[in-house]
Amino acid sequence: RPQYVERLVDALEHAPAAVLAFCDVDSNIGRFRYAELEGIDDRFERARRVLLQRGPWWVPNHGLMRASAVKALGGMRRHRAGEVAADLPWILRCALLGPFVRVPEPLIEKAFRAASLSASWQKDTRSRLAVVWACLEIVGGAGFGRARTLQLYAQAAFFVLRREFWYLRHRER
């Protein structure tokens, strides 16, 4: 929408510690808002919420990042599944770098289609697991210490098992 850049730049200017500003997303299936990281200054908690995919975690991918953050991250990276869902590890890396700021209005529109490339990735167990593995590698290098890293690994394992059982149950119907 026309105010997208103006509103997100303004949000970054008013939140000097933020590495990324994003807005709500209108779509053909409803409005998405990602408030799970609002006010979360603790990088461990930000990482936990992104890793466990609390809420529509993908919404910040449609935001603006500070140039310094892009340089620090060095861009998106391929993982064992190639480009499949490379945005989840990217958002996790961003969350480790610094806080996000949300502009609570829909300034972008997204169309969901059943035959899209992203939808096809959801049907592939190996790809889903490769994305989680990429995220766990990022957590392993985040410097949280053994206890906190193991906590994230355990929570991620529980999340993945629960999700995979859900896919199995719904695939059989």
C-alpha angles and dihedrals in degrees: 000000000000095000094049099103095037094051095044094046089049090051091052092048090054094046106049094178094054117104095191138027121199140167139214118281128228115206143170088264099044144288121310125202125177108206096151093102099042111127093000107136095163109096093206091056092045090051092048093052094048094043092051090046094234107188124340093333092178095067095088089059086077093059139092123262130204112255089236090058092050090051092048092051096042095217135289117320133214117237136189091298093048111228096347108132092339086159095074095059087042093055090045090054090048091050090053090052097055148311126304127225122215125212101209098220133082107256097156136050128214129190118213116206127185092223096049124126091244091053090053091055091059089063095057115084094190092055093047090051092047090055091051090048090053089051092049090052089054091049090049090058096042095093098236094139127247100287097049093042090052089048090056092045091052094047091047091050091051091047093050094048092049091048094047092050088051091053091049093051093047095043091058093056 
